[in-house]
Amino acid sequence: MLLDREAVHEALECLYDNVRLAQAGLVARFPSVAAIQPVDERAETARSTLLEAIEALRPPRRVPFGALESRSYDVLTLRYVEGMSIERMEGELSIGRRQIYRDLEEAEADLAELLSSWARAGLETPAEPGRHDFLSDELTALASDPVLVDLRELLAEAASVVRPLAVRTGVSLQELPGGEPVLALADRSILRQVLVQLLSSAVQAAGSRVEMSVDAGEESRVQVRVRFAGSLKGSQERRLLDAQRIAASQGMLCDWSESDGHVHVTLSLETGTPVSVLVVEDNPGAVELYRRYLSSRSWQLQSVSDPRVACEVARRARPDVIVLDVMMPKLDGWSLLQSLHADDRTRHIPVLICSIVEDPELAEALGAKAYLTKPVSQGEFLAALRRCLARPA
């Protein structure tokens, strides 16, 4: 086995300590991770790898919390992801301390075996000489700051950048007609680069004219359409493929088709504002897990560790949904749920309970919209949030 349990245990013990995790022995077994120079980025990549491996140990079917089939996943999640003490785990899993330590050792060994298979796969697939994928490196390190942008305005800016190339190649680049702003949610700089690359490819592949438009797509998306007579070949197609990869890394959908001597390119983006989520949770490990689950630009997470100030934060921030733990110091989640529901300023905000305590009936009676028993998967979490946000028919 390439990785031993001790190496995995060392990394898990410092899962949220960037400096220690970046220097952990496990990192050296993954050359692509070890090569990352910024300490925080190296630690974040290692942490994501560990969390994905833990998630891979979750049974394929739903089983009761603490069941033998899910014991490895449960103990790793409670102990390392959520940072729960051994004493508290005894009560949650209804097993003794010695059994918990045995389960942790077995779970860490399972995790080491899984990570070893991943590491072997990476080591046995060397990069083709002379074909290093620098774009992947750039996309891995690419940070984004999604905001609402006027898609029509940004497309006009991209067209102004490409227009000198169009003049030089004798291609007519359509003037974008005016109209009301069309808002999309994206990183302005990255989206501008994608649009420039799309138009540049079109101009260099077009026979005489490039047409472009901004259209309303589905209810939650808008689209940029580019059309020209011609065909994509060689560097033009490669450039368009690169634009597609950049777009995909930002949650945008880019596709094209060729028919009747014309190429049709469509770029689809999310519209509207991010869904604001207020997490009331005293466990920083759980907050980090939710933040990872909501890493898409569609979500905006704010957390509160002290439940006594949660009502005031909710009144001020007006989140779209609240994620609430039950077992918290100084003020339990049930009392907080009652306070939120009794206040005219917050009673309309849907609440999702995420707790190791299993009492969905009480939660519903107190006004909660959905209930999940920890540990929760990303799919369950997102589905519950969407149920909370669904409007009544």
CORCORNOR-V422945 format. One record per helix or strand. SS is the DSSP state (a for helix, b for strand). FROM is the first residue (numbers start at 0). LEN is the number of residues. If there is no record, write none. Layout:
SS_FROM_LEN + SS_FROM_LEN
This chain:
a_4_9 + a_17_5 + a_24_4 + a_30_4 + a_38_18 + a_67_14 + a_85_8 + a_96_27 + a_133_8 + b_146_4 + a_150_19 + b_171_2 + b_182_4 + a_187_18 + b_205_11 + b_220_10 + a_233_16 + b_252_7 + b_261_9 + b_274_6 + a_283_10 + b_298_6 + a_306_11 + b_320_4 + a_332_10 + b_349_6 + a_359_6 + b_369_4 + a_377_12
